[in-house]
Amino acid sequence: MTLKARAALLVFGAATTLAPLHAMSADAASAYPTHPIRLILGYPPGGASDAVARLLAQSLGARWGQTLVIDNRGGAGGNIAADLAARAAPDGYTWFLGNNGILATNQALYEKLPFDPIKDFTTVTLVATQPSVLVLHPSLPVSSVRELIALAKAKPGALNYASSGTGTAGHLTGELFKAVTQTSFVHIPYKGGGPAVIDLVAGQVQFMFATAASVIPHVRSNRLHAIAVTSLKRSPSLPDLPTVDESGVPRFEAITWHGIVVPAATPRPVVDKINAALNEALAAQDMKDKLALQGVEARGGTSAEFAAFLKSEIPKWTKVVRDSGAKPE
């Protein structure tokens, strides 16, 4: 057999091997899932992503009679896990719970990513969102966002804010706040949210944009003062706190979000079935209540809506990262 003939035979073999996958996709969707699903996370157990994933696993496991196996793959800001998920078989049995850090800001933070958040994944649905809470040490003589801005403008560079590390959500939210309010603050990065909150309570730093779960106990004991949340709408978990938008910074929004994506070539009927199941789970009051205890709001929606949202988040945070000069730690 000539070399040309062998090449043709290989091409034909590959085509006939791949053809059944696409031809069966609609039929496979009706039976899906027939075995356990792997849900990959970019962080170790115990964090917000892990809590959301385990709630989803419980709910969907009960609905489908199949196990969702949580696969925690921390490291490199979530890039290791995302690359693993992007390279998985596109059969609906590998999901990735991405967030704003991995899928939106890492493109700007890292010189080169091993995956493309748009080309290598198909969006399924936005699962949950969580605003940051703007909290101050009581020694800071302000009681509102307007007063904080006024004090910062009166004393440029005199105030400081903490974060859980350079390039994290708390840091970039602070940088966005500085940019849109045209103020100047000194960023104090920590190795994790816990140490940052401890120093804020001790008065070593003056304010921070923090997760609700990490600071609300201190707010209730009057060791910290909460003045706003960073979502466009008030948080159901903190309905008495105004938004930064309400407080005089129009359209300000900086939220942590979590969403399910799958490898790019996953058949559309399977994607649609996953989307329907996730939306059903997220609409359940029990799920909403459990997420609210974490300071998280259940979302849901279509694959297209999540895709549009992701595409809007990437340039927004790319500008913030580049303007601030943030680099991964």
N, C-alpha and C positions, 0 to 999 in steps of 0.2 A: 504494500500500500504506500502511495506517495505521501510526502509530508503534508502536501496541500489537502489530500483526502483525509488524513488523520485529523488535521485541524478542523475540517468541516464536520467530521464525525463527533469531535469533542464539543463543538458548538451546538450540534443537534442534540447531543446527550444532555448538555446543560439546560437547553431549552425545554426538553421533555421532562427533565427533573423538576424544573421550576414551575412549569405550566399547571400541574395539579394543585399547587399551593394556592394560586390565584383562582382557579376554577372552583375549588372547594370552599373558598372563603365565606360565601353566603351560607352554605350548608353547615360549615363548622360553627358559624356564629349562633345558630339555633341550638346547638348542643353545648356550646361554650358556657362555663369551663368544665372540663372533664378530669382535671387533675390540679394539684396545688399551684398557686401563683406566687412568684417571688416579688416582693415589694422592697426595692433597694432604697436606702436612705444614705445621705452624705455625711451623717453625723453619728457619734456613739449614742448608746442608750441614755435616756434620762432628760433629753432636751425637748423643746417644743415640737420639732418634727417627729420625734419618736412617739410622743404622746398622741399626736394626731394620727400617725400611722397605726398605732395599736387600737385606737377607737375604730378606725375604718376596717381593720382586720377583723375585729369582733363582729361588727355589723354585717359586713359582706360575707364573712364565713358562715354566719347563721342563715343568711338569705340563700346562699348558693350551695351550702353543704360542702364547701371546699375550703381548705386552709390557705390563708394568706401568710406566707412565711416572711417575717421581717428580717432583712439582711442589712445590718448596720455596717457601713464601710466608710469610716471617718478618714480624714487626711486630705491635705492639699486644698482646703476650703471647699470640700465636696466634689472636687474635680475627678478624683479617682472613682467615686461611685457613679458619677454621671457618664464617664467614659465606659465603665463596665455596662451600664444600662444601654447606652447607645449602640454597643456592639453585640447585644444579646439578640437571639433569634426573634424576628418580628412576628410572633405568633400569638401575642396577647397574654403570654404567661410570664412576662417580665415587665413590671411597672417601675417607674421612678417617681418618688415624691420629691420634686424639686422645689426650690424657693427662690426668693428675690436675689439672694446672694449668689447661688450657683448658676441660675439661668439668666440673670440680668446684669449683675455687677462684675462677675468674674471675668467677663470679656475685656473689661477695661483694667481690672486689677492685675491680671496675669499677662505676661508678655505673649504667651502662646498657650491656647487651650487644646487638649486632645480631642475635643468634641465641638460641634457647632450647635448651640441651643435651638436654632431655628431649623436648620437642614437635617439634623440627625434625630429629631424627635417629632412625633405627632402629639399635639396637645389633646388631652382628654377633657379635663375640667379644672377650673379653679376650685380648690377644696375649702380653704379657710383663709381668713385675713386677721391680722392682729396689729392694732396701732401701738406706737410707743406712747409712753406717758412722760410728759415733761415735768420732772420733779426737782425741787430746790431744797437746799439746806435752809432751815428756818432762820439762820443768821443773815441770809440775803434779803435785803429790805424791799422786796417786791411781792406782789400778790396776784399779778396777772401777766400775760404775755406782753401786753402793751408797756407795762412798767419795766419788764425785763429788757425790752428793746430800748426804751428810753435810757435806762441806766447804762446799757452797753454803749450807746452812742455818746453818752456824757463822759464815759471812761473807756475809750477804745483800748482793747487788749488787756484790760484789768481783770476781767472775769474769765473763769475757766470752766470747762465741762469735761466730765469723765465719759469713757466708753469702755466696752469690753475688749477693745483692741482696734488697731488701725485697719480700716477697710470694712469694719463690721457695720451692721445696720445703725447702731447708735452713733457711731462716728460719722457716717455719711449723712444721717439725718441732721446732725449738728452742722455739717458743712453746707447742706442745702438751706438750712435755716439762716446761717450766716449770709449766704449769697442773696437770698430773696429779701432779707431785711436790711442788707447792707450794713452789717455790724461786724465787730471783730471780737472773737473769743479765742482763748488758748485751749487747745485740745490736749487732754491728759489720758493717754491710752493705758489700759490695764490688761493683764492676762486673764480675761474672763469677766463676766458680769458680776459674779459674787464679790471679788475684791473691790471692784469699782463702787458697788453699793455700800460696802462696809466703810470705805473712805468717805463717801458722800454723807452717810449717817454721822460719821465722826467729825465732819466739817473740814476735811482735808481738801475737798473739791466743792464747788458751789452748786452745780446742777448737772443733770444728764437726761438723755432720752432713753428710757428703760422699758423693759417688758413689765406689764402690769403685775404678773405673778411675783416678780422679784422685789417690787417696791411697795405694793399696797399694804402689806402688814405694817411697814414703817410709817406709811401715811396715816393709817388708822391709829397708831400709837403716838402721832404728832411728832415723830422724829424726822419726818420729811414732809414737804408741802407740795402737793400735786396741783398744777394750774391748768393743764390742757392735755388733750390727746391729739395725735397726729393724723387721724383719719378725717375724711371730709364730713362724715356723719358721726354723731356721738356714739360711743361704744356702748352696746347693751350691757356690758359688764360694769361700766362706769358712767351711767346715764347723767349724773350730776356734773360731770366735768365738761366744760366747753371744748370745742375743737380749736386748733390753732387758727383755722380759717375764720371761725366765729370771732376770734379774739383780735382780729385786725390784720391778718396776713392772708389775703384772698387766695383761694385755690391751693393752699399749702396741703400737701398730702405726702406722707412717708410711712408706708405700712410694710410690715412683714407679711408675706403671703406664702401659701403652700399650694402646689398644684400637681396633679398627676399627668405625666407624659409617658409615652411608650415609644419603642424604636420606630423610626420613620416609615418603614414599609409594612407596618401592621395593617392587615386588611380593614377597610372602613367599616364593614358590618360588625366586626369584633370591637373596634373603637366605639361604635355607637352603642353596643350592648354594655360595655364598661361604663360609658357616660351615663346611660339610663340608670344603671345600678347605683352609681355614686350619687346621682341627683336624688334618687329615692332615699338613700341612706342619710344624706345631708338634710333632707326635708323633715326627717323624723324629729319630733320634739325632744326625745330622749338624747339623741345625738347633739342637738343644739345645746341642751342643758349641760351635757358633759364637756363640750368644747368651751362653753362660757365659763366653766369653773377654771379653765386654763387661761382665761382672758382672750379667748379666740372666738371669732364669729364664723359660723358655717356659711358657705357661699353656694357653689354649684353654678350651672349654666352650660352653655354649649361649647363644643370643641372650638368653633370659630371665634366665639367671644373670648375664650382664654388665649387663643392665638393672637388676636388683636391686642389684648391687654399686654401680653408678653412683648410684642413688638414695640409697644409704646414705652415699656419700662426700660428696655435696653438703652436707647439714646438718652433718656432722662438721667439715668445713673452713670452712664459713661461720661457725661459732661461734668457731673459732680465729682467723680473720681479724678478726672484729668485736671479740673480746676483746683482741686485740693492737693494734688500730688500724692494721693494715698498709694501705698504699696503694701502688698501682702506681707504679714509677719512670718 
